Amino acid sequence: MFTVVPSTSRKYGYSIKAPADGKWAKGPGNTFGWYRRKRDAQGRCDELNREKSVEQCVNECPTEEE
């Protein structure tokens, strides 16, 4: 699950912390991106979590044929 955290690379703003399995996030503490406002970071975070939950459901949820 993606979460919003205070930016560690700047003195202000927010970053998004990737899940532990996200090896692609190259920032400090497995973070990526930078947003000036928390609501912008939270909006992107919600979008990423929504995409991830749909992806998991496609891979794990039973289909009608089963």
PyMOL Python script that loads the backbone (N, CA, C, O; Angstrom):
from pymol import cmd

cmd.read_pdbstr("""\
ATOM      1  N   MET A   1       0.841  -1.174   0.000  1.00  0.00           N
ATOM      2  CA  MET A   1       0.000   0.000   0.000  1.00  0.00           C
ATOM      3  C   MET A   1       0.888   1.240   0.000  1.00  0.00           C
ATOM      4  O   MET A   1       1.863   1.314   0.748  1.00  0.00           O
ATOM      5  N   PHE A   2       0.554   2.191  -0.823  1.00  0.00           N
ATOM      6  CA  PHE A   2       1.300   3.445  -0.902  1.00  0.00           C
ATOM      7  C   PHE A   2       0.818   4.380   0.204  1.00  0.00           C
ATOM      8  O   PHE A   2      -0.378   4.439   0.490  1.00  0.00           O
ATOM      9  N   THR A   3       1.745   5.112   0.825  1.00  0.00           N
ATOM     10  CA  THR A   3       1.394   6.053   1.879  1.00  0.00           C
ATOM     11  C   THR A   3       2.121   7.375   1.669  1.00  0.00           C
ATOM     12  O   THR A   3       3.195   7.416   1.068  1.00  0.00           O
ATOM     13  N   VAL A   4       1.530   8.445   2.165  1.00  0.00           N
ATOM     14  CA  VAL A   4       2.127   9.776   2.091  1.00  0.00           C
ATOM     15  C   VAL A   4       3.008   9.985   3.313  1.00  0.00           C
ATOM     16  O   VAL A   4       2.592   9.723   4.442  1.00  0.00           O
ATOM     17  N   VAL A   5       4.234  10.462   3.080  1.00  0.00           N
ATOM     18  CA  VAL A   5       5.172  10.734   4.171  1.00  0.00           C
ATOM     19  C   VAL A   5       5.798  12.112   3.954  1.00  0.00           C
ATOM     20  O   VAL A   5       5.880  12.574   2.816  1.00  0.00           O
ATOM     21  N   PRO A   6       6.237  12.773   5.020  1.00  0.00           N
ATOM     22  CA  PRO A   6       6.945  14.039   4.837  1.00  0.00           C
ATOM     23  C   PRO A   6       8.222  13.808   4.023  1.00  0.00           C
ATOM     24  O   PRO A   6       8.898  12.792   4.188  1.00  0.00           O
ATOM     25  N   SER A   7       8.536  14.739   3.165  1.00  0.00           N
ATOM     26  CA  SER A   7       9.716  14.616   2.320  1.00  0.00           C
ATOM     27  C   SER A   7      10.987  14.634   3.165  1.00  0.00           C
ATOM     28  O   SER A   7      11.133  15.468   4.059  1.00  0.00           O
ATOM     29  N   THR A   8      11.891  13.723   2.882  1.00  0.00           N
ATOM     30  CA  THR A   8      13.169  13.703   3.581  1.00  0.00           C
ATOM     31  C   THR A   8      14.273  14.326   2.730  1.00  0.00           C
ATOM     32  O   THR A   8      15.352  14.637   3.235  1.00  0.00           O
ATOM     33  N   SER A   9      14.000  14.507   1.443  1.00  0.00           N
ATOM     34  CA  SER A   9      15.019  15.081   0.571  1.00  0.00           C
ATOM     35  C   SER A   9      14.928  16.611   0.506  1.00  0.00           C
ATOM     36  O   SER A   9      15.853  17.270   0.031  1.00  0.00           O
ATOM     37  N   ARG A  10      13.819  17.170   0.980  1.00  0.00           N
ATOM     38  CA  ARG A  10      13.648  18.622   1.043  1.00  0.00           C
ATOM     39  C   ARG A  10      13.151  18.997   2.430  1.00  0.00           C
ATOM     40  O   ARG A  10      12.724  18.137   3.201  1.00  0.00           O
ATOM     41  N   LYS A  11      13.209  20.278   2.738  1.00  0.00           N
ATOM     42  CA  LYS A  11      12.787  20.729   4.072  1.00  0.00           C
ATOM     43  C   LYS A  11      11.275  20.868   4.196  1.00  0.00           C
ATOM     44  O   LYS A  11      10.764  21.076   5.297  1.00  0.00           O
ATOM     45  N   TYR A  12      10.558  20.758   3.094  1.00  0.00           N
ATOM     46  CA  TYR A  12       9.103  20.872   3.118  1.00  0.00           C
ATOM     47  C   TYR A  12       8.525  19.989   2.023  1.00  0.00           C
ATOM     48  O   TYR A  12       9.248  19.527   1.140  1.00  0.00           O
ATOM     49  N   GLY A  13       7.239  19.761   2.084  1.00  0.00           N
ATOM     50  CA  GLY A  13       6.572  18.955   1.068  1.00  0.00           C
ATOM     51  C   GLY A  13       6.426  17.503   1.490  1.00  0.00           C
ATOM     52  O   GLY A  13       6.748  17.123   2.615  1.00  0.00           O
ATOM     53  N   TYR A  14       5.928  16.699   0.545  1.00  0.00           N
ATOM     54  CA  TYR A  14       5.592  15.309   0.820  1.00  0.00           C
ATOM     55  C   TYR A  14       6.067  14.404  -0.303  1.00  0.00           C
ATOM     56  O   TYR A  14       6.193  14.825  -1.453  1.00  0.00           O
ATOM     57  N   SER A  15       6.324  13.169   0.049  1.00  0.00           N
ATOM     58  CA  SER A  15       6.680  12.129  -0.906  1.00  0.00           C
ATOM     59  C   SER A  15       5.728  10.962  -0.700  1.00  0.00           C
ATOM     60  O   SER A  15       4.942  10.948   0.248  1.00  0.00           O
ATOM     61  N   ILE A  16       5.805   9.988  -1.589  1.00  0.00           N
ATOM     62  CA  ILE A  16       4.993   8.780  -1.456  1.00  0.00           C
ATOM     63  C   ILE A  16       5.927   7.618  -1.167  1.00  0.00           C
ATOM     64  O   ILE A  16       6.923   7.411  -1.859  1.00  0.00           O
ATOM     65  N   LYS A  17       5.584   6.864  -0.131  1.00  0.00           N
ATOM     66  CA  LYS A  17       6.375   5.685   0.237  1.00  0.00           C
ATOM     67  C   LYS A  17       5.766   4.480  -0.466  1.00  0.00           C
ATOM     68  O   LYS A  17       4.573   4.204  -0.337  1.00  0.00           O
ATOM     69  N   ALA A  18       6.599   3.776  -1.205  1.00  0.00           N
ATOM     70  CA  ALA A  18       6.156   2.595  -1.948  1.00  0.00           C
ATOM     71  C   ALA A  18       6.066   1.390  -1.018  1.00  0.00           C
ATOM     72  O   ALA A  18       6.696   1.373   0.040  1.00  0.00           O
ATOM     73  N   PRO A  19       5.292   0.390  -1.404  1.00  0.00           N
ATOM     74  CA  PRO A  19       5.254  -0.848  -0.621  1.00  0.00           C
ATOM     75  C   PRO A  19       6.641  -1.492  -0.568  1.00  0.00           C
ATOM     76  O   PRO A  19       7.507  -1.174  -1.384  1.00  0.00           O
ATOM     77  N   ALA A  20       6.845  -2.373   0.366  1.00  0.00           N
ATOM     78  CA  ALA A  20       8.155  -3.012   0.541  1.00  0.00           C
ATOM     79  C   ALA A  20       8.596  -3.767  -0.705  1.00  0.00           C
ATOM     80  O   ALA A  20       9.793  -3.868  -0.974  1.00  0.00           O
ATOM     81  N   ASP A  21       7.647  -4.296  -1.468  1.00  0.00           N
ATOM     82  CA  ASP A  21       8.013  -5.039  -2.676  1.00  0.00           C
ATOM     83  C   ASP A  21       8.324  -4.125  -3.858  1.00  0.00           C
ATOM     84  O   ASP A  21       8.682  -4.612  -4.930  1.00  0.00           O
ATOM     85  N   GLY A  22       8.195  -2.815  -3.684  1.00  0.00           N
ATOM     86  CA  GLY A  22       8.484  -1.853  -4.751  1.00  0.00           C
ATOM     87  C   GLY A  22       9.958  -1.510  -4.814  1.00  0.00           C
ATOM     88  O   GLY A  22      10.384  -0.510  -4.235  1.00  0.00           O
ATOM     89  N   LYS A  23      10.732  -2.307  -5.495  1.00  0.00           N
ATOM     90  CA  LYS A  23      12.183  -2.100  -5.587  1.00  0.00           C
ATOM     91  C   LYS A  23      12.535  -0.942  -6.521  1.00  0.00           C
ATOM     92  O   LYS A  23      13.689  -0.513  -6.552  1.00  0.00           O
ATOM     93  N   TRP A  24      11.585  -0.438  -7.267  1.00  0.00           N
ATOM     94  CA  TRP A  24      11.830   0.619  -8.247  1.00  0.00           C
ATOM     95  C   TRP A  24      11.886   2.007  -7.619  1.00  0.00           C
ATOM     96  O   TRP A  24      12.397   2.933  -8.247  1.00  0.00           O
ATOM     97  N   ALA A  25      11.376   2.181  -6.399  1.00  0.00           N
ATOM     98  CA  ALA A  25      11.399   3.490  -5.733  1.00  0.00           C
ATOM     99  C   ALA A  25      12.819   3.768  -5.253  1.00  0.00           C
ATOM    100  O   ALA A  25      13.329   3.058  -4.385  1.00  0.00           O
ATOM    101  N   LYS A  26      13.457   4.784  -5.803  1.00  0.00           N
ATOM    102  CA  LYS A  26      14.882   5.016  -5.553  1.00  0.00           C
ATOM    103  C   LYS A  26      15.174   6.071  -4.484  1.00  0.00           C
ATOM    104  O   LYS A  26      16.338   6.299  -4.152  1.00  0.00           O
ATOM    105  N   GLY A  27      14.143   6.717  -3.943  1.00  0.00           N
ATOM    106  CA  GLY A  27      14.367   7.760  -2.947  1.00  0.00           C
ATOM    107  C   GLY A  27      14.731   7.181  -1.586  1.00  0.00           C
ATOM    108  O   GLY A  27      14.678   5.967  -1.390  1.00  0.00           O
ATOM    109  N   PRO A  28      15.099   8.047  -0.649  1.00  0.00           N
ATOM    110  CA  PRO A  28      15.441   7.574   0.698  1.00  0.00           C
ATOM    111  C   PRO A  28      14.233   6.925   1.375  1.00  0.00           C
ATOM    112  O   PRO A  28      13.135   7.483   1.364  1.00  0.00           O
ATOM    113  N   GLY A  29      14.435   5.774   1.950  1.00  0.00           N
ATOM    114  CA  GLY A  29      13.342   5.080   2.638  1.00  0.00           C
ATOM    115  C   GLY A  29      12.295   4.528   1.703  1.00  0.00           C
ATOM    116  O   GLY A  29      11.124   4.433   2.071  1.00  0.00           O
ATOM    117  N   ASN A  30      12.701   4.154   0.472  1.00  0.00           N
ATOM    118  CA  ASN A  30      11.778   3.581  -0.517  1.00  0.00           C
ATOM    119  C   ASN A  30      10.671   4.567  -0.913  1.00  0.00           C
ATOM    120  O   ASN A  30       9.521   4.175  -1.108  1.00  0.00           O
ATOM    121  N   THR A  31      11.033   5.846  -1.029  1.00  0.00           N
ATOM    122  CA  THR A  31      10.059   6.874  -1.412  1.00  0.00           C
ATOM    123  C   THR A  31      10.304   7.339  -2.841  1.00  0.00           C
ATOM    124  O   THR A  31      11.355   7.083  -3.428  1.00  0.00           O
ATOM    125  N   PHE A  32       9.310   8.026  -3.382  1.00  0.00           N
ATOM    126  CA  PHE A  32       9.448   8.610  -4.704  1.00  0.00           C
ATOM    127  C   PHE A  32       8.538   9.821  -4.807  1.00  0.00           C
ATOM    128  O   PHE A  32       7.604   9.974  -4.020  1.00  0.00           O
ATOM    129  N   GLY A  33       8.810  10.674  -5.770  1.00  0.00           N
ATOM    130  CA  GLY A  33       7.981  11.844  -6.032  1.00  0.00           C
ATOM    131  C   GLY A  33       8.137  12.929  -4.988  1.00  0.00           C
ATOM    132  O   GLY A  33       8.653  12.692  -3.896  1.00  0.00           O
ATOM    133  N   TRP A  34       7.688  14.117  -5.336  1.00  0.00           N
ATOM    134  CA  TRP A  34       7.681  15.220  -4.393  1.00  0.00           C
ATOM    135  C   TRP A  34       6.469  16.082  -4.697  1.00  0.00           C
ATOM    136  O   TRP A  34       6.216  16.433  -5.849  1.00  0.00           O
ATOM    137  N   TYR A  35       5.728  16.417  -3.660  1.00  0.00           N
ATOM    138  CA  TYR A  35       4.517  17.226  -3.787  1.00  0.00           C
ATOM    139  C   TYR A  35       4.560  18.345  -2.766  1.00  0.00           C
ATOM    140  O   TYR A  35       4.888  18.113  -1.602  1.00  0.00           O
ATOM    141  N   ARG A  36       4.235  19.541  -3.186  1.00  0.00           N
ATOM    142  CA  ARG A  36       4.231  20.687  -2.282  1.00  0.00           C
ATOM    143  C   ARG A  36       3.089  20.571  -1.272  1.00  0.00           C
ATOM    144  O   ARG A  36       3.263  20.857  -0.087  1.00  0.00           O
ATOM    145  N   ARG A  37       1.918  20.148  -1.759  1.00  0.00           N
ATOM    146  CA  ARG A  37       0.748  20.067  -0.885  1.00  0.00           C
ATOM    147  C   ARG A  37       0.392  18.617  -0.560  1.00  0.00           C
ATOM    148  O   ARG A  37       0.476  17.734  -1.413  1.00  0.00           O
ATOM    149  N   LYS A  38      -0.001  18.397   0.678  1.00  0.00           N
ATOM    150  CA  LYS A  38      -0.340  17.041   1.117  1.00  0.00           C
ATOM    151  C   LYS A  38      -1.538  16.499   0.349  1.00  0.00           C
ATOM    152  O   LYS A  38      -1.581  15.309   0.036  1.00  0.00           O
ATOM    153  N   ARG A  39      -2.499  17.342   0.045  1.00  0.00           N
ATOM    154  CA  ARG A  39      -3.692  16.841  -0.659  1.00  0.00           C
ATOM    155  C   ARG A  39      -3.347  16.370  -2.067  1.00  0.00           C
ATOM    156  O   ARG A  39      -3.990  15.451  -2.575  1.00  0.00           O
ATOM    157  N   ASP A  40      -2.351  16.971  -2.711  1.00  0.00           N
ATOM    158  CA  ASP A  40      -1.914  16.494  -4.023  1.00  0.00           C
ATOM    159  C   ASP A  40      -1.240  15.128  -3.899  1.00  0.00           C
ATOM    160  O   ASP A  40      -1.488  14.226  -4.698  1.00  0.00           O
ATOM    161  N   ALA A  41      -0.395  14.994  -2.898  1.00  0.00           N
ATOM    162  CA  ALA A  41       0.270  13.709  -2.662  1.00  0.00           C
ATOM    163  C   ALA A  41      -0.753  12.639  -2.310  1.00  0.00           C
ATOM    164  O   ALA A  41      -0.658  11.506  -2.781  1.00  0.00           O
ATOM    165  N   GLN A  42      -1.738  12.999  -1.478  1.00  0.00           N
ATOM    166  CA  GLN A  42      -2.756  12.032  -1.075  1.00  0.00           C
ATOM    167  C   GLN A  42      -3.613  11.612  -2.260  1.00  0.00           C
ATOM    168  O   GLN A  42      -3.998  10.447  -2.363  1.00  0.00           O
ATOM    169  N   GLY A  43      -3.915  12.544  -3.154  1.00  0.00           N
ATOM    170  CA  GLY A  43      -4.686  12.217  -4.351  1.00  0.00           C
ATOM    171  C   GLY A  43      -3.962  11.210  -5.225  1.00  0.00           C
ATOM    172  O   GLY A  43      -4.567  10.251  -5.703  1.00  0.00           O
ATOM    173  N   ARG A  44      -2.671  11.422  -5.437  1.00  0.00           N
ATOM    174  CA  ARG A  44      -1.875  10.488  -6.239  1.00  0.00           C
ATOM    175  C   ARG A  44      -1.749   9.147  -5.532  1.00  0.00           C
ATOM    176  O   ARG A  44      -1.810   8.097  -6.171  1.00  0.00           O
ATOM    177  N   CYS A  45      -1.577   9.178  -4.246  1.00  0.00           N
ATOM    178  CA  CYS A  45      -1.464   7.966  -3.446  1.00  0.00           C
ATOM    179  C   CYS A  45      -2.755   7.141  -3.545  1.00  0.00           C
ATOM    180  O   CYS A  45      -2.707   5.924  -3.724  1.00  0.00           O
ATOM    181  N   ASP A  46      -3.892   7.803  -3.430  1.00  0.00           N
ATOM    182  CA  ASP A  46      -5.176   7.114  -3.545  1.00  0.00           C
ATOM    183  C   ASP A  46      -5.323   6.466  -4.918  1.00  0.00           C
ATOM    184  O   ASP A  46      -5.809   5.341  -5.042  1.00  0.00           O
ATOM    185  N   GLU A  47      -4.894   7.198  -5.948  1.00  0.00           N
ATOM    186  CA  GLU A  47      -4.972   6.672  -7.312  1.00  0.00           C
ATOM    187  C   GLU A  47      -4.096   5.425  -7.468  1.00  0.00           C
ATOM    188  O   GLU A  47      -4.523   4.434  -8.061  1.00  0.00           O
ATOM    189  N   LEU A  48      -2.883   5.476  -6.940  1.00  0.00           N
ATOM    190  CA  LEU A  48      -1.986   4.319  -7.018  1.00  0.00           C
ATOM    191  C   LEU A  48      -2.538   3.130  -6.242  1.00  0.00           C
ATOM    192  O   LEU A  48      -2.444   1.993  -6.705  1.00  0.00           O
ATOM    193  N   ASN A  49      -3.109   3.376  -5.075  1.00  0.00           N
ATOM    194  CA  ASN A  49      -3.693   2.291  -4.279  1.00  0.00           C
ATOM    195  C   ASN A  49      -4.904   1.688  -4.973  1.00  0.00           C
ATOM    196  O   ASN A  49      -5.115   0.476  -4.915  1.00  0.00           O
ATOM    197  N   ARG A  50      -5.696   2.519  -5.625  1.00  0.00           N
ATOM    198  CA  ARG A  50      -6.859   2.030  -6.360  1.00  0.00           C
ATOM    199  C   ARG A  50      -6.401   1.124  -7.506  1.00  0.00           C
ATOM    200  O   ARG A  50      -6.967   0.050  -7.713  1.00  0.00           O
ATOM    201  N   GLU A  51      -5.383   1.553  -8.246  1.00  0.00           N
ATOM    202  CA  GLU A  51      -4.847   0.743  -9.349  1.00  0.00           C
ATOM    203  C   GLU A  51      -4.292  -0.573  -8.832  1.00  0.00           C
ATOM    204  O   GLU A  51      -4.493  -1.621  -9.446  1.00  0.00           O
ATOM    205  N   LYS A  52      -3.593  -0.521  -7.703  1.00  0.00           N
ATOM    206  CA  LYS A  52      -3.001  -1.734  -7.137  1.00  0.00           C
ATOM    207  C   LYS A  52      -4.087  -2.699  -6.680  1.00  0.00           C
ATOM    208  O   LYS A  52      -3.949  -3.906  -6.874  1.00  0.00           O
ATOM    209  N   SER A  53      -5.164  -2.199  -6.078  1.00  0.00           N
ATOM    210  CA  SER A  53      -6.224  -3.089  -5.605  1.00  0.00           C
ATOM    211  C   SER A  53      -6.955  -3.734  -6.783  1.00  0.00           C
ATOM    212  O   SER A  53      -7.352  -4.896  -6.700  1.00  0.00           O
ATOM    213  N   VAL A  54      -7.134  -2.997  -7.872  1.00  0.00           N
ATOM    214  CA  VAL A  54      -7.770  -3.569  -9.066  1.00  0.00           C
ATOM    215  C   VAL A  54      -6.864  -4.645  -9.649  1.00  0.00           C
ATOM    216  O   VAL A  54      -7.335  -5.713 -10.040  1.00  0.00           O
ATOM    217  N   GLU A  55      -5.569  -4.368  -9.708  1.00  0.00           N
ATOM    218  CA  GLU A  55      -4.599  -5.333 -10.236  1.00  0.00           C
ATOM    219  C   GLU A  55      -4.593  -6.604  -9.398  1.00  0.00           C
ATOM    220  O   GLU A  55      -4.563  -7.705  -9.949  1.00  0.00           O
ATOM    221  N   GLN A  56      -4.622  -6.469  -8.074  1.00  0.00           N
ATOM    222  CA  GLN A  56      -4.637  -7.640  -7.197  1.00  0.00           C
ATOM    223  C   GLN A  56      -5.918  -8.432  -7.375  1.00  0.00           C
ATOM    224  O   GLN A  56      -5.893  -9.663  -7.375  1.00  0.00           O
ATOM    225  N   CYS A  57      -7.024  -7.746  -7.526  1.00  0.00           N
ATOM    226  CA  CYS A  57      -8.304  -8.428  -7.687  1.00  0.00           C
ATOM    227  C   CYS A  57      -8.320  -9.217  -8.992  1.00  0.00           C
ATOM    228  O   CYS A  57      -8.828 -10.338  -9.035  1.00  0.00           O
ATOM    229  N   VAL A  58      -7.775  -8.645 -10.041  1.00  0.00           N
ATOM    230  CA  VAL A  58      -7.720  -9.342 -11.320  1.00  0.00           C
ATOM    231  C   VAL A  58      -6.895 -10.619 -11.184  1.00  0.00           C
ATOM    232  O   VAL A  58      -7.238 -11.643 -11.775  1.00  0.00           O
ATOM    233  N   ASN A  59      -5.820 -10.565 -10.417  1.00  0.00           N
ATOM    234  CA  ASN A  59      -4.940 -11.724 -10.252  1.00  0.00           C
ATOM    235  C   ASN A  59      -5.442 -12.726  -9.226  1.00  0.00           C
ATOM    236  O   ASN A  59      -5.143 -13.914  -9.348  1.00  0.00           O
ATOM    237  N   GLU A  60      -6.196 -12.292  -8.211  1.00  0.00           N
ATOM    238  CA  GLU A  60      -6.545 -13.160  -7.093  1.00  0.00           C
ATOM    239  C   GLU A  60      -8.030 -13.503  -6.982  1.00  0.00           C
ATOM    240  O   GLU A  60      -8.367 -14.574  -6.477  1.00  0.00           O
ATOM    241  N   CYS A  61      -8.919 -12.631  -7.436  1.00  0.00           N
ATOM    242  CA  CYS A  61     -10.351 -12.866  -7.274  1.00  0.00           C
ATOM    243  C   CYS A  61     -10.824 -13.957  -8.220  1.00  0.00           C
ATOM    244  O   CYS A  61     -10.379 -14.035  -9.365  1.00  0.00           O
ATOM    245  N   PRO A  62     -11.727 -14.794  -7.736  1.00  0.00           N
ATOM    246  CA  PRO A  62     -12.263 -15.846  -8.612  1.00  0.00           C
ATOM    247  C   PRO A  62     -13.112 -15.241  -9.732  1.00  0.00           C
ATOM    248  O   PRO A  62     -13.774 -14.219  -9.546  1.00  0.00           O
ATOM    249  N   THR A  63     -13.080 -15.875 -10.867  1.00  0.00           N
ATOM    250  CA  THR A  63     -13.887 -15.417 -12.002  1.00  0.00           C
ATOM    251  C   THR A  63     -15.199 -16.178 -11.996  1.00  0.00           C
ATOM    252  O   THR A  63     -15.374 -17.112 -11.214  1.00  0.00           O
ATOM    253  N   GLU A  64     -16.118 -15.787 -12.860  1.00  0.00           N
ATOM    254  CA  GLU A  64     -17.418 -16.428 -12.910  1.00  0.00           C
ATOM    255  C   GLU A  64     -17.327 -17.867 -13.413  1.00  0.00           C
ATOM    256  O   GLU A  64     -18.172 -18.697 -13.078  1.00  0.00           O
ATOM    257  N   GLU A  65     -16.302 -18.166 -14.220  1.00  0.00           N
ATOM    258  CA  GLU A  65     -16.169 -19.513 -14.750  1.00  0.00           C
ATOM    259  C   GLU A  65     -15.777 -20.530 -13.681  1.00  0.00           C
ATOM    260  O   GLU A  65     -16.063 -21.719 -13.819  1.00  0.00           O
ATOM    261  N   GLU A  66     -15.123 -20.066 -12.616  1.00  0.00           N
ATOM    262  CA  GLU A  66     -14.630 -20.997 -11.592  1.00  0.00           C
ATOM    263  C   GLU A  66     -15.726 -21.444 -10.662  1.00  0.00           C
ATOM    264  O   GLU A  66     -15.477 -22.227  -9.746  1.00  0.00           O
TER     265      GLU A  66
END
""", "prot")
cmd.dss("prot")
cmd.show_as("cartoon", "prot")
cmd.util.cbc("prot")
cmd.orient("prot")
